[in-house]
């Protein structure tokens, strides 16, 4: 199976098993976490912005995704989805 076929199968599973409102909440959470992380990271000195900003973005995304998942009945403490991957998938599927 190629990576493209695997992604297509994964997309079908997500669409079939995740409610649209939960998916939209995850998309909003990704955008909110990304925005907050960039804002937090901008406060650091230029030599530290990239690494500190990336770390802040990671934490902000985790927090916003946790809230969105919890609001839709999931137990985020047991989720094994990488937020940055999920956010990339949300972004790639919401264009159009």
N, CA, C and O atoms as a MOPAC input file, in Angstrom:
PM7 MOZYME 1SCF
protein

 N      0.84000 1    -1.17500 1     0.00000 1
 C      0.00000 1     0.00000 1     0.00000 1
 C      0.88500 1     1.23800 1     0.00000 1
 O      1.83000 1     1.34700 1     0.78200 1
 N      0.56600 1     2.15500 1    -0.87900 1
 C      1.33700 1     3.40000 1    -0.94100 1
 C      0.86900 1     4.36200 1     0.15400 1
 O     -0.18300 1     4.17300 1     0.76500 1
 N      1.66700 1     5.38000 1     0.37800 1
 C      1.31200 1     6.38900 1     1.38000 1
 C      0.00800 1     7.09000 1     1.00000 1
 O     -0.79800 1     7.42300 1     1.86800 1
 N     -0.19400 1     7.31000 1    -0.28900 1
 C     -1.41700 1     7.98800 1    -0.74500 1
 C     -2.63500 1     7.09900 1    -0.50000 1
 O     -3.67800 1     7.58200 1    -0.05800 1
 N     -2.51000 1     5.81600 1    -0.78200 1
 C     -3.62200 1     4.89200 1    -0.53600 1
 C     -3.91600 1     4.79000 1     0.95800 1
 O     -5.07500 1     4.73900 1     1.37000 1
 N     -2.86100 1     4.76000 1     1.75800 1
 C     -3.03100 1     4.70100 1     3.20400 1
 C     -3.72600 1     5.93500 1     3.73900 1
 O     -4.58300 1     5.83600 1     4.61700 1
 N     -3.36200 1     7.10300 1     3.21600 1
 C     -4.00500 1     8.33800 1     3.65500 1
 C     -5.47000 1     8.34500 1     3.23600 1
 O     -6.33000 1     8.78500 1     3.99900 1
 N     -5.75800 1     7.86700 1     2.04400 1
 C     -7.14200 1     7.82700 1     1.57100 1
 C     -7.98800 1     6.91100 1     2.45800 1
 O     -9.12900 1     7.24100 1     2.78200 1
 N     -7.43500 1     5.77100 1     2.84800 1
 C     -8.16000 1     4.86400 1     3.74000 1
 C     -8.37000 1     5.49200 1     5.11100 1
 O     -9.44500 1     5.37600 1     5.70000 1
 N     -7.34800 1     6.15100 1     5.60500 1
 C     -7.45500 1     6.81300 1     6.89300 1
 C     -8.50600 1     7.92100 1     6.85600 1
 O     -9.29000 1     8.06900 1     7.79400 1
 N     -8.52200 1     8.69200 1     5.78300 1
 C     -9.52800 1     9.74600 1     5.63500 1
 C    -10.93700 1     9.15900 1     5.64700 1
 O    -11.83600 1     9.72400 1     6.27000 1
 N    -11.13700 1     8.03200 1     4.96500 1
 C    -12.45100 1     7.38400 1     4.94800 1
 C    -12.85500 1     6.93400 1     6.35300 1
 O    -14.01100 1     7.09200 1     6.74800 1
 N    -11.92100 1     6.38400 1     7.09400 1
 C    -12.21100 1     5.95800 1     8.46700 1
 C    -12.57900 1     7.14500 1     9.35200 1
 O    -13.51500 1     7.07000 1    10.14800 1
 N    -11.84400 1     8.22700 1     9.20900 1
 C    -12.12600 1     9.41600 1    10.02100 1
 C    -13.49700 1     9.97500 1     9.68300 1
 O    -14.26400 1    10.30300 1    10.58800 1
 N    -13.82100 1    10.09000 1     8.40700 1
 C    -15.11400 1    10.62000 1     7.98900 1
 C    -16.24600 1     9.71100 1     8.47200 1
 O    -17.30200 1    10.19800 1     8.87700 1
 N    -16.03300 1     8.41600 1     8.43200 1
 C    -17.06700 1     7.46700 1     8.83700 1
 C    -17.25100 1     7.39200 1    10.34900 1
 O    -18.32500 1     7.01400 1    10.81700 1
 N    -16.22800 1     7.74300 1    11.11800 1
 C    -16.28300 1     7.49400 1    12.55700 1
 C    -16.21100 1     8.72500 1    13.45300 1
 O    -16.34600 1     8.60200 1    14.67000 1
 N    -16.00400 1     9.89900 1    12.88300 1
 C    -15.93200 1    11.11700 1    13.69400 1
 C    -17.05800 1    12.04500 1    13.26100 1
 O    -17.19000 1    12.37800 1    12.08300 1
 N    -17.86500 1    12.45500 1    14.23100 1
 C    -18.98800 1    13.34800 1    13.93900 1
 C    -18.46700 1    14.65500 1    13.34200 1
 O    -17.39200 1    15.14000 1    13.69700 1
 N    -19.26300 1    15.21000 1    12.42200 1
 C    -18.84200 1    16.42800 1    11.72900 1
 C    -18.57900 1    17.57000 1    12.70400 1
 O    -17.60600 1    18.30600 1    12.54200 1
 N    -19.44400 1    17.73100 1    13.72700 1
 C    -19.23600 1    18.82300 1    14.67400 1
 C    -17.95900 1    18.63000 1    15.48300 1
 O    -17.28500 1    19.60500 1    15.81700 1
 N    -17.62100 1    17.38900 1    15.79900 1
 C    -16.36600 1    17.12800 1    16.51500 1
 C    -15.17300 1    17.43100 1    15.61000 1
 O    -14.18200 1    18.01000 1    16.05400 1
 N    -15.27400 1    17.04100 1    14.35300 1
 C    -14.20300 1    17.30500 1    13.40400 1
 C    -13.99700 1    18.80800 1    13.22400 1
 O    -12.86400 1    19.28700 1    13.17500 1
 N    -15.09600 1    19.53900 1    13.12700 1
 C    -15.00100 1    20.99100 1    12.97300 1
 C    -14.41900 1    21.63300 1    14.22900 1
 O    -13.68200 1    22.61600 1    14.14100 1
 N    -14.74800 1    21.08100 1    15.39900 1
 C    -14.17500 1    21.59400 1    16.64200 1
 C    -12.67300 1    21.35500 1    16.67200 1
 O    -11.92200 1    22.20100 1    17.15700 1
 N    -12.22800 1    20.21200 1    16.16000 1
 C    -10.79100 1    19.92900 1    16.09400 1
 C    -10.09500 1    20.89100 1    15.13200 1
 O     -8.97800 1    21.33900 1    15.38900 1
 N    -10.75600 1    21.19900 1    14.04000 1
 C    -10.17200 1    22.15900 1    13.09600 1
 C    -10.02800 1    23.53100 1    13.76100 1
 O     -8.98800 1    24.17900 1    13.64800 1
 N    -11.07600 1    23.96100 1    14.44900 1
 C    -11.01400 1    25.24000 1    15.16700 1
 C     -9.93400 1    25.21000 1    16.24200 1
 O     -9.20900 1    26.18700 1    16.42900 1
 N     -9.82800 1    24.08500 1    16.94900 1
 C     -8.82500 1    23.94700 1    18.00500 1
 C     -7.41700 1    24.02900 1    17.42300 1
 O     -6.52400 1    24.62200 1    18.02800 1
 N     -7.22100 1    23.43400 1    16.25000 1
 C     -5.90700 1    23.50100 1    15.61600 1
 C     -5.55100 1    24.95000 1    15.28700 1
 O     -4.44600 1    25.40900 1    15.57900 1
 N     -6.48800 1    25.65500 1    14.68400 1
 C     -6.22000 1    27.04600 1    14.30400 1
 C     -5.98100 1    27.92100 1    15.53700 1
 O     -5.10000 1    28.78100 1    15.52900 1
 N     -6.76800 1    27.70100 1    16.60000 1
 C     -6.60900 1    28.47600 1    17.82600 1
 C     -5.26700 1    28.17300 1    18.49200 1
 O     -4.56700 1    29.08700 1    18.92700 1
 N     -4.91200 1    26.90000 1    18.57200 1
 C     -3.62200 1    26.52100 1    19.16300 1
 C     -2.45300 1    27.05800 1    18.37100 1
 O     -1.45600 1    27.49500 1    18.94500 1
 N     -2.56800 1    27.02800 1    17.05800 1
 C     -1.51500 1    27.55600 1    16.19800 1
 C     -1.34200 1    29.06000 1    16.42800 1
 O     -0.22100 1    29.55100 1    16.56200 1
 N     -2.45700 1    29.78000 1    16.47300 1
 C     -2.41600 1    31.22100 1    16.69400 1
 C     -1.79900 1    31.55600 1    18.05200 1
 O     -0.92000 1    32.41200 1    18.15000 1
 N     -2.26900 1    30.87000 1    19.09700 1
 C     -1.73900 1    31.13600 1    20.44300 1
 C     -0.24600 1    30.82500 1    20.51500 1
 O      0.52500 1    31.59400 1    21.08800 1
 N      0.15300 1    29.70600 1    19.93800 1
 C      1.56400 1    29.32400 1    19.95700 1
 C      2.44300 1    30.34600 1    19.26500 1
 O      3.52900 1    30.66900 1    19.74700 1
 N      1.97500 1    30.85400 1    18.13800 1
 C      2.74200 1    31.88100 1    17.41300 1
 C      2.82100 1    33.18100 1    18.22000 1
 O      3.86000 1    33.84200 1    18.24600 1
 N      1.71800 1    33.53700 1    18.87600 1
 C      1.72300 1    34.74500 1    19.70500 1
 C      2.68900 1    34.59500 1    20.88100 1
 O      3.45800 1    35.51100 1    21.17200 1
 N      2.65300 1    33.45200 1    21.55300 1
 C      3.54400 1    33.21900 1    22.68900 1
 C      5.00500 1    33.23700 1    22.22400 1
 O      5.86300 1    33.84300 1    22.86600 1
 N      5.26700 1    32.57900 1    21.12100 1
 C      6.62800 1    32.48600 1    20.60900 1
 C      7.20900 1    33.81200 1    20.17200 1
 O      8.42300 1    34.00500 1    20.23000 1
 N      6.36800 1    34.72400 1    19.73900 1
 C      6.83500 1    36.02700 1    19.26400 1
 C      7.44500 1    36.87000 1    20.38100 1
 O      8.13400 1    37.85200 1    20.10500 1
 N      7.20300 1    36.50200 1    21.62500 1
 C      7.71000 1    37.27800 1    22.76100 1
 C      9.19200 1    37.03500 1    23.04000 1
 O      9.82100 1    37.80300 1    23.76800 1
 N      9.73900 1    35.98900 1    22.47500 1
 C     11.13000 1    35.64000 1    22.76400 1
 C     12.10000 1    36.43500 1    21.90300 1
 O     11.72800 1    36.98600 1    20.86700 1
 N     13.33500 1    36.48400 1    22.34500 1
 C     14.39400 1    37.15600 1    21.59500 1
 C     14.56900 1    36.46300 1    20.24400 1
 O     14.34200 1    35.25700 1    20.14000 1
 N     14.96800 1    37.20300 1    19.21000 1
 C     15.08900 1    36.62900 1    17.86500 1
 C     15.87400 1    35.31700 1    17.80300 1
 O     15.51300 1    34.42400 1    17.03700 1
 N     16.92100 1    35.18900 1    18.58000 1
 C     17.71000 1    33.95500 1    18.53800 1
 C     17.01800 1    32.74200 1    19.14100 1
 O     17.45200 1    31.60700 1    18.94100 1
 N     15.94500 1    32.98500 1    19.87500 1
 C     15.23000 1    31.89500 1    20.54100 1
 C     13.82800 1    31.67400 1    19.98900 1
 O     13.16700 1    30.69800 1    20.34600 1
 N     13.37300 1    32.56400 1    19.12900 1
 C     11.99100 1    32.51800 1    18.66400 1
 C     11.60000 1    31.19700 1    18.00800 1
 O     10.53300 1    30.65200 1    18.29100 1
 N     12.45700 1    30.68600 1    17.13800 1
 C     12.08200 1    29.46100 1    16.41200 1
 C     11.88400 1    28.28000 1    17.34800 1
 O     10.86100 1    27.59800 1    17.27200 1
 N     12.83600 1    28.03000 1    18.21800 1
 C     12.71200 1    26.86700 1    19.09500 1
 C     11.67400 1    27.09400 1    20.18300 1
 O     10.86600 1    26.20700 1    20.46100 1
 N     11.68400 1    28.27200 1    20.80300 1
 C     10.70600 1    28.56500 1    21.85700 1
 C      9.30200 1    28.64400 1    21.25900 1
 O      8.34200 1    28.15600 1    21.85400 1
 N      9.18600 1    29.25500 1    20.09000 1
 C      7.88900 1    29.34900 1    19.42700 1
 C      7.33900 1    27.98600 1    19.06200 1
 O      6.14400 1    27.73300 1    19.21400 1
 N      8.20700 1    27.10300 1    18.58000 1
 C      7.77100 1    25.75100 1    18.24600 1
 C      7.28800 1    24.99600 1    19.47000 1
 O      6.28100 1    24.28800 1    19.41900 1
 N      8.00400 1    25.14800 1    20.56300 1
 C      7.60600 1    24.47700 1    21.79700 1
 C      6.28700 1    25.05900 1    22.31900 1
 O      5.40400 1    24.31200 1    22.74000 1
 N      6.15600 1    26.37400 1    22.29300 1
 C      4.91000 1    26.99500 1    22.73300 1
 C      3.74100 1    26.58100 1    21.84700 1
 O      2.63500 1    26.34200 1    22.33100 1
 N      4.00000 1    26.49900 1    20.54500 1
 C      2.94700 1    26.06500 1    19.62800 1
 C      2.51900 1    24.63600 1    19.94900 1
 O      1.32800 1    24.32400 1    19.92000 1
 N      3.46600 1    23.78000 1    20.25000 1
 C      3.17100 1    22.39300 1    20.60100 1
 C      2.26000 1    22.34000 1    21.82700 1
 O      1.25200 1    21.63300 1    21.82300 1
 N      2.61200 1    23.08200 1    22.86700 1
 C      1.80500 1    23.07900 1    24.09100 1
 C      0.42200 1    23.68900 1    23.85100 1
 O     -0.57800 1    23.16400 1    24.34000 1
 N      0.36000 1    24.77900 1    23.11200 1
 C     -0.93000 1    25.42200 1    22.83300 1
 C     -1.83200 1    24.49800 1    22.01500 1
 O     -3.03600 1    24.43200 1    22.26400 1
 N     -1.26200 1    23.78500 1    21.04400 1
 C     -2.04500 1    22.83000 1    20.25700 1
 C     -2.54700 1    21.69000 1    21.12600 1
 O     -3.70600 1    21.28900 1    21.01600 1
 N     -1.68500 1    21.16600 1    21.99000 1
 C     -2.11400 1    20.08600 1    22.88500 1
 C     -3.27600 1    20.52700 1    23.76000 1
 O     -4.25100 1    19.79400 1    23.92300 1
 N     -3.17100 1    21.72500 1    24.32200 1
 C     -4.23200 1    22.21000 1    25.20000 1
 C     -5.54000 1    22.42400 1    24.44100 1
 O     -6.60000 1    22.02400 1    24.92200 1
 N     -5.48300 1    23.04200 1    23.27700 1
 C     -6.71100 1    23.30700 1    22.53700 1
 C     -7.34400 1    22.01300 1    22.02100 1
 O     -8.56800 1    21.88600 1    22.01300 1
 N     -6.52700 1    21.05900 1    21.59400 1
 C     -7.05400 1    19.76700 1    21.14700 1
 C     -7.66200 1    19.00100 1    22.32300 1
 O     -8.70200 1    18.36000 1    22.17300 1
 N     -7.02700 1    19.06400 1    23.47300 1
 C     -7.53500 1    18.38600 1    24.66600 1
 C     -8.93700 1    18.89300 1    24.98900 1
 O     -9.84600 1    18.10200 1    25.23800 1
 N     -9.10800 1    20.20900 1    24.98400 1
 C    -10.40500 1    20.80700 1    25.29400 1
 C    -11.45200 1    20.38500 1    24.26600 1
 O    -12.57000 1    20.02600 1    24.63600 1
 N    -11.10200 1    20.42400 1    22.98500 1
 C    -12.04600 1    20.05000 1    21.92100 1
 C    -12.44000 1    18.58300 1    22.02600 1
 O    -13.61700 1    18.24800 1    21.89500 1
 N    -11.47200 1    17.70800 1    22.26000 1
 C    -11.78100 1    16.28400 1    22.38600 1
 C    -12.65200 1    16.01500 1    23.60900 1
 O    -13.61600 1    15.25300 1    23.53700 1
 N    -12.31400 1    16.63300 1    24.71200 1
 C    -13.07300 1    16.44900 1    25.94800 1
 C    -14.51400 1    16.94400 1    25.78500 1
 O    -15.45000 1    16.31300 1    26.27700 1
 N    -14.68700 1    18.06800 1    25.09700 1
 C    -16.01700 1    18.63200 1    24.87900 1
 C    -16.90900 1    17.71700 1    24.04400 1
 O    -18.13400 1    17.81900 1    24.10100 1
 N    -16.29800 1    16.83000 1    23.27400 1
 C    -17.06600 1    15.91600 1    22.42900 1
 C    -17.05400 1    14.48500 1    22.94800 1
 O    -17.28200 1    13.53900 1    22.19500 1
 N    -16.78500 1    14.33800 1    24.24300 1
 C    -16.93200 1    13.04100 1    24.89100 1
 C    -15.73900 1    12.11800 1    24.81600 1
 O    -15.82500 1    10.97500 1    25.26700 1
 N    -14.63500 1    12.56800 1    24.26700 1
 C    -13.44800 1    11.71400 1    24.20100 1
 C    -12.65000 1    11.83800 1    25.49500 1
 O    -12.79100 1    12.81500 1    26.23000 1
 N    -11.82500 1    10.85500 1    25.76000 1
 C    -10.91400 1    10.91800 1    26.89400 1
 C     -9.53400 1    11.20900 1    26.32500 1
 O     -8.80500 1    10.28400 1    25.96800 1
 N     -9.16400 1    12.48600 1    26.23600 1
 C     -7.91000 1    12.85700 1    25.57400 1
 C     -6.66400 1    12.25700 1    26.21500 1
 O     -5.62800 1    12.16000 1    25.55700 1
 N     -6.73600 1    11.86000 1    27.45800 1
 C     -5.56900 1    11.28300 1    28.11800 1
 C     -5.17600 1     9.95200 1    27.49800 1
 O     -4.04100 1     9.50200 1    27.66100 1
 N     -6.10100 1     9.31900 1    26.78800 1
 C     -5.80400 1     8.02300 1    26.17700 1
 C     -5.68300 1     8.09100 1    24.66200 1
 O     -5.60100 1     7.05700 1    23.99900 1
 N     -5.67200 1     9.29400 1    24.11200 1
 C     -5.54100 1     9.45000 1    22.66700 1
 C     -4.07500 1     9.36900 1    22.26300 1
 O     -3.20600 1     9.92000 1    22.93900 1
 N     -3.81100 1     8.69200 1    21.17600 1
 C     -2.43100 1     8.53400 1    20.71100 1
 C     -2.22300 1     9.22100 1    19.36600 1
 O     -1.33900 1     8.82800 1    18.60400 1
 N     -3.02200 1    10.23600 1    19.06500 1
 C     -2.90000 1    10.96100 1    17.80000 1
 C     -1.88800 1    12.07800 1    17.97400 1
 O     -1.95000 1    12.83100 1    18.94600 1
 N     -0.98300 1    12.18300 1    17.06200 1
 C     -0.02400 1    13.28000 1    17.09800 1
 C     -0.72800 1    14.53300 1    16.61700 1
 O     -1.23300 1    14.57600 1    15.49600 1
 N     -0.76100 1    15.54700 1    17.45900 1
 C     -1.50800 1    16.75700 1    17.16100 1
 C     -1.01400 1    17.41700 1    15.88500 1
 O     -1.82600 1    17.86400 1    15.07400 1
 N      0.27900 1    17.49000 1    15.68900 1
 C      0.77700 1    18.16600 1    14.49600 1
 C      0.35500 1    17.41700 1    13.23600 1
 O      0.07600 1    18.04500 1    12.21400 1
 N      0.30400 1    16.08400 1    13.29100 1
 C     -0.16900 1    15.32900 1    12.13500 1
 C     -1.64700 1    15.58200 1    11.91800 1
 O     -2.07500 1    15.84300 1    10.79400 1
 N     -2.43800 1    15.50800 1    12.99300 1
 C     -3.87100 1    15.70900 1    12.87200 1
 C     -4.16000 1    17.10700 1    12.34100 1
 O     -5.01800 1    17.27600 1    11.47500 1
 N     -3.45800 1    18.09800 1    12.84700 1
 C     -3.64500 1    19.46000 1    12.37100 1
 C     -3.32200 1    19.58700 1    10.90000 1
 O     -4.03900 1    20.27100 1    10.16900 1
 N     -2.25300 1    18.93900 1    10.44600 1
 C     -1.90500 1    18.96500 1     9.03000 1
 C     -2.97100 1    18.30800 1     8.18700 1
 O     -3.28000 1    18.77000 1     7.08800 1
 N     -3.54800 1    17.20300 1     8.71200 1
 C     -4.60500 1    16.52200 1     7.97900 1
 C     -5.85000 1    17.39100 1     7.93100 1
 O     -6.49800 1    17.49000 1     6.88900 1
 N     -6.19100 1    18.02200 1     9.04900 1
 C     -7.35600 1    18.90900 1     9.08600 1
 C     -7.16600 1    20.02800 1     8.06800 1
 O     -8.08400 1    20.34400 1     7.31100 1
 N     -5.98600 1    20.62200 1     8.04700 1
 C     -5.73500 1    21.71500 1     7.10700 1
 C     -5.81500 1    21.24400 1     5.66300 1
 O     -6.36600 1    21.95100 1     4.81900 1
 N     -5.27400 1    20.06100 1     5.36000 1
 C     -5.26100 1    19.60600 1     3.97100 1
 C     -6.64700 1    19.23300 1     3.48300 1
 O     -6.92600 1    19.33500 1     2.28800 1
 N     -7.53000 1    18.80000 1     4.38900 1
 C     -8.86300 1    18.40200 1     3.95500 1
 C     -9.86800 1    19.53500 1     3.99400 1
 O    -10.95300 1    19.41700 1     3.42400 1
 N     -9.52600 1    20.63900 1     4.65900 1
 C    -10.48800 1    21.74200 1     4.76800 1
 C    -10.31900 1    22.75600 1     3.64800 1
 O    -11.12300 1    23.68000 1     3.52400 1
 N     -9.29900 1    22.59700 1     2.84100 1
 C     -9.13500 1    23.49900 1     1.69100 1
 C    -10.06300 1    23.02900 1     0.57900 1
 O    -10.23600 1    21.82800 1     0.37500 1
 N    -10.62900 1    23.92800 1    -0.10400 1
 C    -11.35400 1    23.40100 1    -1.21200 1
 C    -12.49800 1    24.15700 1    -1.62200 1
 O    -13.18300 1    23.77500 1    -2.57100 1

